[in-house]
């Protein structure tokens, strides 16, 4: 007859040893704590994973969980954590805001995850076409800026008209005929157009 103490001593109590591979698969070997039986052959584990997605500024992670069942039908688990780098901000094309007189402009860049915005001052340049007596002129404003090492130009140029000036005549030039019976007064616009 076997006593209860002898039966307990003979019962195997398995201690698992998990081995993770680079591809996040896992195997397990067991050693009995009571009788110190050498490790068994490696068994494949069932592996599941849970992902915490990274944000622009915070790292994420994947937690792999290996589950194995020994010969006593006891489940054992082990985890492996693999970090996922923060993605960093990714900004799309900016939106532009012009002042009423078009002398200043700002460009606002928004992260594609909507968790950050950056506003930068643009450099505004202007090109003027002078008005003529019968033709209006204009000033065209262009905004450019540099953000994260890249040049941006506002696709919408702004324009202010300059009214035509009309002719401005000075003193006339008199031209007499050869017989001095007639005289023409010639008025020339001071802009010569």
C-alpha positions in Angstrom: 0.0 0.0 0.0 1.1 3.5 -0.8 0.8 6.3 1.7 -0.5 9.7 0.8 3.0 11.2 1.4 4.6 8.8 -1.1 1.8 9.5 -3.7 2.4 13.3 -3.3 6.1 12.8 -3.7 5.6 10.9 -6.9 3.3 13.4 -8.5 5.0 15.5 -11.0 5.0 19.3 -10.5 6.2 20.9 -13.7 8.2 24.0 -13.9 7.9 25.6 -17.4 10.8 27.3 -19.1 9.7 29.5 -22.0 11.9 30.3 -25.0 10.9 33.2 -27.3 12.1 33.4 -30.9 12.8 36.6 -32.8 9.6 36.1 -34.8 7.6 36.2 -31.5 6.8 32.5 -31.5 7.5 30.6 -28.3 8.3 27.1 -27.1 8.2 25.6 -23.6 10.1 22.8 -21.8 9.2 21.4 -18.4 11.3 20.1 -15.5 9.6 18.3 -12.6 10.3 20.1 -9.3 9.7 16.9 -7.2 11.8 14.3 -9.0 14.1 16.6 -11.0 13.3 14.8 -14.2 15.3 16.6 -17.0 13.5 19.0 -19.3 11.0 17.5 -21.7 11.2 18.1 -25.4 10.1 21.6 -26.4 6.4 22.1 -27.1 5.0 24.9 -29.2 3.0 27.5 -27.2 -0.2 29.2 -28.3 0.7 32.9 -28.7 -1.7 35.8 -28.7 -0.9 39.5 -28.8 -2.4 42.8 -27.7 -1.3 46.0 -29.3 -1.2 49.5 -27.7 -0.9 51.8 -30.7 1.8 54.5 -30.5 0.8 58.2 -30.6 2.8 61.0 -32.1 4.8 61.5 -28.9 4.2 58.3 -26.9 5.6 54.9 -27.7 3.2 52.0 -28.0 3.8 48.3 -27.4 2.8 44.8 -28.4 2.4 42.3 -25.5 2.7 38.7 -26.6 1.3 36.0 -24.3 2.4 32.4 -24.6 0.1 29.7 -23.2 1.0 26.1 -22.6 -0.6 23.2 -20.8 1.6 20.6 -19.0 0.8 16.8 -18.6 -1.1 17.6 -15.4 -3.4 19.8 -17.5 -2.1 22.9 -15.7 -1.9 26.0 -17.8 1.2 28.2 -17.7 1.6 31.6 -19.3 4.6 33.9 -20.1 4.6 37.4 -21.7 7.0 39.3 -23.9 6.7 43.0 -24.5 8.0 44.6 -27.8 8.0 48.4 -27.9 6.6 50.4 -30.9 8.3 53.8 -31.4 6.2 56.9 -31.3 5.3 58.0 -34.8 6.2 61.6 -34.5 4.0 64.4 -35.8 3.1 64.3 -39.5 1.8 67.6 -40.8 -0.2 68.1 -44.0 -0.5 71.2 -46.1 -1.0 74.4 -44.1 -4.0 76.7 -44.0 -3.2 80.4 -44.5 -4.6 83.5 -42.8 -4.0 86.9 -44.4 -4.3 90.3 -42.7 -6.8 92.6 -44.2 -4.2 94.7 -46.0 -2.3 91.5 -47.2 0.9 92.8 -45.6 1.2 89.8 -43.2 0.2 86.2 -43.4 0.4 83.1 -41.1 0.5 79.4 -42.0 -1.0 76.9 -39.6 0.1 73.3 -39.8 -2.0 70.6 -38.2 -0.8 67.1 -37.3 -2.7 64.4 -39.2 -3.8 62.9 -35.8 -5.1 66.4 -34.8 -3.1 66.4 -31.6 -0.8 69.3 -32.4 -0.8 72.5 -34.4 2.0 74.9 -35.3 1.7 78.4 -36.6 4.5 80.2 -38.4 4.8 83.7 -39.8 5.1 83.9 -43.5 7.3 86.2 -45.5 5.1 88.4 -47.7 6.5 89.8 -50.9 4.7 92.1 -53.3 5.0 92.9 -57.0 3.4 96.1 -58.3 2.3 96.9 -61.8 1.9 100.7 -61.9 -1.3 102.2 -63.1 -1.4 104.0 -66.4 -3.6 106.8 -67.5 -6.2 104.5 -69.0 -5.2 101.2 -67.5 -5.4 100.1 -63.8 -2.4 98.6 -62.1 -2.2 96.2 -59.2 -0.1 94.9 -56.3 0.2 91.1 -56.0 1.1 89.6 -52.6 2.8 86.2 -52.2 3.3 84.4 -48.9 6.0 81.9 -48.3 7.3 80.1 -45.2 9.6 77.4 -44.1 8.4 74.6 -41.7 10.4 71.5 -40.7 13.0 72.3 -43.3 10.5 72.5 -46.2 9.4 75.6 -48.2 5.7 76.4 -48.6 4.1 79.0 -50.8 0.5 80.0 -50.3 -1.3 78.8 -53.5 -3.7 81.8 -53.3 -2.0 85.1 -54.1 -3.7 88.3 -52.9 -4.2 91.3 -55.1 -5.1 95.0 -54.6 -6.1 97.1 -57.6 -4.5 100.5 -58.3 -6.9 102.8 -60.2 -6.0 104.2 -63.6 -4.7 107.7 -63.1 -6.4 109.5 -66.0 -4.4 111.8 -68.3 -2.7 114.9 -66.7 -1.8 117.6 -69.2 0.7 120.3 -68.7 1.0 123.5 -70.6 0.3 123.1 -74.3 2.8 123.3 -77.1 1.8 125.7 -79.8 2.4 124.9 -83.4 1.8 127.6 -86.0 1.1 127.0 -89.6 3.7 128.3 -92.1 1.6 131.2 -93.0 0.8 131.9 -89.3 -2.9 131.9 -90.0 -3.7 128.9 -87.9 -2.2 127.6 -84.6 -2.6 124.2 -83.0 -2.3 123.7 -79.3 -0.9 120.3 -78.6 -1.5 118.9 -75.1 0.7 116.0 -74.1 0.1 113.8 -71.0 2.8 114.1 -68.5 3.1 110.3 -68.4 3.5 110.2 -72.2 0.9 107.5 -72.6 
